[in-house]
Amino acid sequence: MLCAKGLGGVAEDAIRDTLTFVPFRELPPWFKRRSVYLTVRDALEGWWLRAEDAAGDAWRALRGRRS
């Protein structure tokens, strides 16, 4: 059922909950792929947000406004 639902809505929370409590080696192959996908996506999103914050800080420093 989770495989058919994919990411988004309630299924995403259920997939993340399952990945929290079930050892990786015991997951079915499609779940392992989803786990890797989510890990990479979360890492890229974190890097993007940190870069965005750094660019905003640099812009404010150049303009002379510090928050």
HURAHU-V370177 format. One record per run of one state. SS is the DSSP state (H for helix, E for strand, L for the rest). FROM is the first residue (numbers start at 1). LEN is the number of residues. Records with the same first field share a line. If there is no record, write none. Layout:
BEGIN
SS->FROM-LEN + FROM-LEN
END
This chain:
BEGIN
L->1-1 + 6-3 + 22-2 + 27-2 + 64-4
H->2-4 + 9-13 + 24-3 + 29-35
END
